[in-house]
Amino acid sequence: MGKFRYEVGIEKLDHATSEVSVMQEDLVALQPQLVVAANKVQKMVTKVEKESADVAEVSVLHILYLL
């Protein structure tokens, strides 16, 4: 009984090792796409921050105009 559980445990570890290897290969293959996506996100964040600052400035000017 103990030997069987040991062998099943070893099989599960072998399977997990092969799955991790596949995931590592996938991650390496996707790395260029992840870099491109990260750059796009950074550009978008910069654009949104600028637009938010512009809107805030217009809002302040509008409030000052109303005073």
Secondary structure, DSSP 8 states (H G I E B T S, - for coil): -HHHHHHHHHHHHHHHHHHHHHHHHHHHHHHHHHHHHHHHHHHHHHHHHHHHHHHHHHHHHHHHHH-
